[in-house]
Amino acid sequence: MSDRITVIGNIATEPEQRRTGTGIPVTSFRLASSQRYRDAQSGEWIDGTTNWYRISVFRGLGENAFASLRKGQRVIVDGRLRLKEWEAGEKRGIEIEIDADAIGPDLKWGTASFQRNPRTDAAGPARPGGAADGTEAAGENAAHPVTTDGEWAVAAVPERDPVEPTPF
């Protein structure tokens, strides 16, 4: 049995991608989650303590996270909680890690545009709203563009340009 946790916070480090020894892609970054409340007497916003989490995102979700997420963005992460003890000389501590099962933008602070990735299975590429035999005409399903020969038209992933953190 594993403990589940959902955390909302800001991406504090630029996401990094690596591969395990068996070739599985892993994207990781640090997430800062701070509690903030309004003081009833002064009317001012007070920053509470900040909790820090190491987020690890595996396989296809990790690849999508690496292509989509940037430092400074506010996200919602749901996953399995792991506590890792560490020791460096005389210093000791516990790192909190979340193996993410789901991750996405916090739409309270902005908007997002979703683009579904093409999927393949034994019957060939999935065609939401189209014929399984690939006879769907180009442009018939604008959200999922298909060429006239039934193949998916795939948008290129943009370069990872530096993005300024969004002030919250």
N, C-alpha and C positions, 0 to 999 in steps of 0.2 A: 504494500500500500504506500502511496506517496501523497504528500501534502500538496494541495493546489492553492494557487494564489493569483489574484488579479491586482495589478499595480498600474497606476496612472502617474506618468512623470515625464521629464524632459530628457532627451538623449544627450548625455554629457560628453561623449567622445565620438569621434567619427567612426561609423561602423567599419569593421575590418572583416575580410573574408579569408578563410584558409580551408584546407582539406585535411580530413583525418587520414591516418595511415591506409585506410581502405578506400579512400577517394570520396568520402561523403563531405559535401560542402557544409561549412559552419560559418555563420556570421555572428560576430559578438560585438557588444558595446556596453558601456556603463550607463545606467539610468539613475537619475536623481529624482526622488519623490519627496516633496516638501509639503507640510501642512501649513495652510495659511488661514487666518481667521480675522474677523473684524472685532476690535476691542469695542465693547458696548459703551464704555464711558467716554473714550476719546474719539471714537469713530474712525480711528486709523487702522490700517491693515497691519497685522503682526505676522512675521515669518516664524514658523515653528522649526523644529528640528528637521534635518534632511536625512532621509534613509538612502543608502547607495546600494544598488544591485548590479551584478554582472549578468547580462542577458546573453544567452546562447540560443541561436536559431539554426536548426538543422535542415538539410536536404532542400527540397524545392521552396519551402517557406523561407529558408535562409537565403537562397538565391534571390527571391523576390524582395526580401527585406533589404539586402545589400543594394539592389537596383533602385529601391524606393526611399529609403530612410537616410536622413542627414542629421548631423549634430545640431542641437537646438530645437528640433521638432518635438512636439508633445504627442505621446503615444499611450495606448492602452495595451498592456501585455498580460496574457493569461498563460499560465504554465505550471510546471512542477517545481516546487521549492526544494533547494538543496543547500545545506550549510556545510562549508568546507573550512576546516581548521587549517591555519598556516602558521609557520614559524620561520623567522629570519633572524638568526643570532639570538639576542635576548628578547626580541619582539615577538609577540604572539597575537593572534587574532582570529576572527571568524569572518569569512567572506560569504555573502548571501548570493547565491546563484539561482537564476530561474531558467529552466529549459522551456522555451516558449512553444506553446502549441497553437497560439493565435496572437497576432499583433496587428495593430492598425492605428491610424491617426485619431486623435481626440478631436472630434468635429465641433466641440464647444468653442474651439479657438480658431477654426478656419475651415476651409472646404478641401475636398479631395476629388480626384477623378480616377475611377477604377477602370483598369483594362484587363480583361480576362486573358490568361495565357492559353495558347493552343494546347490541346490535350490529345494524346494518341492512346489507342487501346487496340485490342485484337481486331476490331471492326474498322480500324482506321481513325482518322481525325474526328473528334466530336464536333458536331455542327448544331449548336443550339438553334432550334427553330427551323432547321433545314433538313433536307433529305439525307439519309444515311449513305446513299450511294454517291453523294457528291454532285448531284445535278443542280444544286442551288445556284442561281445566277449571281454574278458579281454585283455587289452593292445592294443586294436584296435585304441583307441584314447588316445595317450600318455599324452596329455595335460589335459585330464579328465579321469583318470583311473577308470574303472568299473570292478567289479568282475564278475565271470562267472554266478552268479545268478542275475545279473542286478543291484545290489546295488552299490552305490558309495563307493570307497575306500577313506577315508578321512585322510589326513595327520594331525598329531598332531601339535598343536601350540607349538613352542619351549618356554622354560622357559624364563622369562624376565631377561637375563643376563645384567649386567651393560655394557654399551657401551660408549667408549670414544667419546667425541664430535669431529666431523669432522672439521678440520681447514679450513677456507675459505679464 
